[in-house]
Amino acid sequence: MEKGRIDTFIQQARDRKTSDTTSMTIIKDFLICDSGKGLIAIQIEYLNEVIELKDRKEVVPLPFIPEYISGIIDVRGEIIPVISLLSIIGEKSGEEDYIKGVVIENNIKVCFLFFDIIGLLSIDIKKIKSVKDVRKNLYYNEEFEYEGENVIILDIPALFESDYLS
């Protein structure tokens, strides 16, 4: 997925928020990412950018840090911590083959690595439901269906308020 398409989608989502105040349908915009363990949605309002790693070595490991921090990455001269989202949400890591980075900003910037970026999606909030099974987690408690597969919605504010990122 090319950067220009993502930038256009983000701008359209922002324009819709400021111009459509009379509609009864409330739409949320998401970036859908493949974690290798399932699909994860990130609200566009927290998305800073998507990057493609040319080489996994772009993530520089650091000594003596918690296992959920994969290292740091240089994004156009800005050093950003790379966080293992799978470690935080309680999944076993398998991020060695991840080649896409999603930079999220909520007071600070962090990068989560993914296997792939599936696409951009605008969804009616009526289609979003609570996660009711054992997968429920502090950092995701809502999901929706996309092409027959459940997509969990990452709760960015909860994640940034957690001990992991605060």
DAQUI-V855486 format. One record per residue. RES is the residue in three letters. SS is DSSP state (helix for helix, strand for strand, loop for the rest). NEAR is the number of other C-alpha atoms within 8 Angstrom. Layout:
res=(RES & RES)
ss=(SS & SS)
near=(NEAR & NEAR)
This chain:
res=(MET & GLU & LYS & GLY & ARG & ILE & ASP & THR & PHE & ILE & GLN & GLN & ALA & ARG & ASP & ARG & LYS & THR & SER & ASP & THR & THR & SER & MET & THR & ILE & ILE & LYS & ASP & PHE & LEU & ILE & CYS & ASP & SER & GLY & LYS & GLY & LEU & ILE & ALA & ILE & GLN & ILE & GLU & TYR & LEU & ASN & GLU & VAL & ILE & GLU & LEU & LYS & ASP & ARG & LYS & GLU & VAL & VAL & PRO & LEU & PRO & PHE & ILE & PRO & GLU & TYR & ILE & SER & GLY & ILE & ILE & ASP & VAL & ARG & GLY & GLU & ILE & ILE & PRO & VAL & ILE & SER & LEU & LEU & SER & ILE & ILE & GLY & GLU & LYS & SER & GLY & GLU & GLU & ASP & TYR & ILE & LYS & GLY & VAL & VAL & ILE & GLU & ASN & ASN & ILE & LYS & VAL & CYS & PHE & LEU & PHE & PHE & ASP & ILE & ILE & GLY & LEU & LEU & SER & ILE & ASP & ILE & LYS & LYS & ILE & LYS & SER & VAL & LYS & ASP & VAL & ARG & LYS & ASN & LEU & TYR & TYR & ASN & GLU & GLU & PHE & GLU & TYR & GLU & GLY & GLU & ASN & VAL & ILE & ILE & LEU & ASP & ILE & PRO & ALA & LEU & PHE & GLU & SER & ASP & TYR & LEU & SER)
ss=(loop & loop & helix & helix & helix & helix & helix & helix & helix & helix & helix & helix & helix & helix & helix & helix & helix & helix & helix & loop & loop & loop & loop & loop & loop & loop & strand & strand & strand & strand & strand & strand & strand & strand & loop & loop & loop & loop & strand & strand & strand & strand & strand & helix & helix & helix & strand & strand & strand & strand & strand & strand & loop & loop & loop & helix & helix & helix & loop & strand & loop & loop & loop & loop & loop & loop & loop & loop & strand & strand & strand & strand & strand & strand & strand & loop & loop & strand & strand & strand & strand & strand & strand & loop & helix & helix & helix & helix & loop & loop & loop & loop & loop & loop & helix & helix & helix & loop & loop & strand & strand & strand & strand & strand & strand & loop & loop & loop & strand & strand & strand & strand & strand & strand & loop & strand & strand & strand & strand & strand & strand & strand & strand & strand & helix & helix & helix & loop & strand & strand & loop & loop & loop & loop & loop & loop & strand & loop & loop & strand & loop & strand & strand & strand & strand & strand & loop & loop & strand & strand & strand & strand & strand & loop & loop & helix & helix & helix & helix & helix & helix & loop & loop & loop & loop & loop)
near=(7 & 5 & 8 & 6 & 8 & 10 & 8 & 8 & 9 & 10 & 8 & 8 & 10 & 8 & 8 & 8 & 8 & 7 & 6 & 7 & 6 & 4 & 6 & 4 & 6 & 7 & 8 & 9 & 12 & 12 & 13 & 14 & 14 & 13 & 11 & 8 & 5 & 7 & 13 & 12 & 12 & 14 & 12 & 10 & 6 & 10 & 12 & 8 & 8 & 10 & 8 & 7 & 9 & 6 & 6 & 10 & 5 & 9 & 10 & 9 & 7 & 8 & 4 & 4 & 6 & 5 & 7 & 9 & 10 & 13 & 11 & 12 & 11 & 9 & 7 & 4 & 5 & 6 & 8 & 11 & 12 & 14 & 12 & 14 & 9 & 10 & 11 & 9 & 8 & 6 & 7 & 6 & 7 & 6 & 9 & 5 & 7 & 10 & 13 & 13 & 12 & 13 & 13 & 12 & 10 & 9 & 4 & 5 & 10 & 11 & 12 & 12 & 14 & 15 & 13 & 10 & 11 & 9 & 8 & 10 & 8 & 8 & 9 & 10 & 9 & 5 & 8 & 9 & 8 & 7 & 9 & 6 & 5 & 4 & 6 & 9 & 7 & 7 & 10 & 10 & 13 & 10 & 12 & 11 & 9 & 7 & 4 & 5 & 7 & 9 & 13 & 12 & 13 & 11 & 10 & 10 & 7 & 9 & 11 & 10 & 9 & 8 & 5 & 8 & 7 & 6)
